[in-house]
Amino acid sequence: MTMIRIDRLLRTMKKSAIKIVLTLMPILLLGCAQGRVDVLDKDGNIIGSCTADFSFHWYGAQDSVDYILYLCARDNVERGYKISDESILAKDYSIPEPPNGEKWNKKSAKDQFSKKLISEEKYGYILASIEFRYWQKLDEAEEQLLQSEITQVEYKNLVREAKAEFDGTEENG
């Protein structure tokens, strides 16, 4: 008798867990976007791709994806390749000047967006640009470390500085 109650309890708990997951799934997927543009050779053969995805990016997620795809597509076209969707190049991806003549960071972008001083579209572009710049700095620092141009301590400092710039927090030392 006790075994039957435990089994029934476990089945009820399992059903409840499934209901919770199904309820939360749309919320978890909100703010997620992804995209892809194929890179083609002169004969139209796929030789690579530009891909981007942003998760838990509640506003401007698709705009962020489009901005990153644009940067990649533009770079490949400049190098003589074709892309599968040229419409990505036709859009205006300009980013407004940041307030007070400073660099954009997550904090300043969120502040400007919250005050409705920039559109959701521009907010998405700004966030993508900030994140792109952050990852570039990390890649450059890692390359310098691998080439023995900087020490491990200097590398950690560069990573910390890049993160502070990304977040819009003060970085001392």
C-alpha positions in Angstrom: 0.0 0.0 0.0 2.8 2.4 0.9 4.6 1.6 -2.4 1.5 2.5 -4.4 1.2 5.9 -2.7 4.9 6.6 -3.4 4.5 5.6 -7.0 1.4 7.8 -7.4 3.2 10.7 -5.7 6.1 10.4 -8.1 3.8 10.3 -11.1 2.0 13.4 -9.8 5.4 15.2 -9.2 6.5 14.2 -12.7 3.4 15.6 -14.3 3.8 18.9 -12.3 7.4 19.2 -13.4 6.4 18.7 -17.0 3.7 21.4 -16.7 6.2 23.8 -15.2 8.7 23.2 -18.0 6.1 23.6 -20.7 4.9 26.8 -19.0 8.4 28.3 -18.7 9.6 27.2 -22.2 8.1 30.2 -24.1 9.5 32.5 -21.5 12.9 31.0 -21.8 12.8 31.2 -25.6 11.7 34.8 -25.5 14.8 36.9 -26.2 16.5 34.3 -28.3 17.3 34.8 -31.9 19.6 33.2 -34.5 20.5 33.6 -38.1 22.7 32.4 -40.9 24.0 33.7 -44.2 26.0 31.4 -46.5 29.2 32.5 -48.0 29.6 31.5 -51.7 32.5 31.3 -54.1 32.3 32.9 -57.6 30.5 29.8 -58.9 27.8 29.9 -56.2 29.2 27.0 -54.1 28.8 27.3 -50.4 32.3 27.7 -48.9 31.3 28.9 -45.4 28.7 30.8 -43.4 28.1 33.7 -41.1 26.1 32.6 -38.1 24.9 34.5 -35.0 22.7 33.8 -32.0 21.8 35.7 -29.0 20.1 34.1 -25.9 18.4 35.8 -23.0 18.7 39.1 -24.8 15.2 40.4 -24.0 15.1 43.4 -26.4 16.6 43.7 -29.8 17.7 40.1 -30.1 17.0 39.7 -33.8 18.5 43.1 -34.5 21.7 42.0 -32.7 21.8 38.9 -34.9 21.2 40.9 -38.0 24.0 43.3 -37.0 26.5 40.5 -36.5 25.5 38.8 -39.8 25.9 42.2 -41.5 29.5 42.6 -40.2 30.4 39.1 -41.4 28.6 39.4 -44.7 30.2 42.8 -45.4 33.7 41.4 -44.6 33.2 38.4 -47.0 31.9 40.6 -49.8 34.9 42.9 -49.4 37.1 39.9 -49.7 35.5 39.0 -53.1 32.9 36.4 -52.0 29.2 36.4 -52.5 26.6 35.8 -49.9 23.3 33.9 -50.0 21.1 36.8 -48.8 22.3 40.2 -50.1 19.4 42.0 -48.4 21.4 41.9 -45.2 23.7 44.5 -46.8 20.9 46.9 -47.8 19.8 47.9 -44.3 21.2 50.8 -42.3 23.1 49.4 -39.3 24.4 52.8 -38.1 24.8 53.2 -34.4 24.0 56.6 -32.7 26.7 58.5 -30.9 26.9 57.4 -27.2 26.0 60.0 -24.5 28.7 62.3 -23.1 31.1 61.3 -25.9 32.0 58.0 -24.1 32.0 54.5 -25.6 28.8 52.5 -25.6 28.6 49.8 -22.9 25.7 47.6 -21.6 24.9 50.0 -18.8 24.7 53.2 -21.0 22.8 51.4 -23.8 20.2 50.0 -21.3 19.9 53.5 -19.7 19.3 55.2 -23.1 16.8 52.4 -24.2 14.9 52.6 -20.9 14.6 56.4 -21.3 13.3 55.8 -24.9 16.2 57.8 -26.3 17.1 54.9 -28.7 14.9 52.5 -30.5 14.8 48.7 -29.7 16.4 48.2 -33.1 19.3 50.5 -32.4 19.6 49.0 -28.9 20.1 45.6 -30.5 22.8 47.0 -32.8 24.6 48.6 -29.9 24.5 45.5 -27.8 25.8 43.4 -30.7 28.6 46.0 -31.3 29.6 46.0 -27.7 29.7 42.3 -27.4 31.6 42.0 -30.7 34.2 44.5 -29.5 34.4 42.5 -26.2 35.1 39.2 -27.9 37.7 40.9 -30.2 39.6 42.2 -27.2 39.5 38.7 -25.6 40.8 37.1 -28.9 43.5 39.7 -29.2 44.6 39.2 -25.6 44.6 35.4 -26.0 46.7 35.7 -29.2 49.2 38.0 -27.4 49.4 35.5 -24.6 49.9 32.5 -27.0 52.7 34.5 -28.8 54.4 35.2 -25.5 53.9 39.0 -26.0 52.3 39.4 -22.6 52.3 37.5 -19.3 49.5 35.6 -17.7 49.0 38.5 -15.3 48.8 41.0 -18.1 46.4 38.7 -19.9 44.1 38.6 -16.9 44.2 42.4 -16.6 43.2 42.8 -20.2 40.3 40.4 -19.8 39.2 42.2 -16.6 39.4 45.6 -18.4 37.5 44.3 -21.4 34.7 43.0 -19.1 34.6 46.3 -17.2 34.3 48.2 -20.5 31.6 45.8 -21.7 29.6 46.2 -18.6 30.2 49.9 -18.1 31.7 49.5 -14.7 34.8 51.3 -13.3 38.1 49.5 -13.7 41.0 50.5 -11.5 44.4 49.0 -12.2 
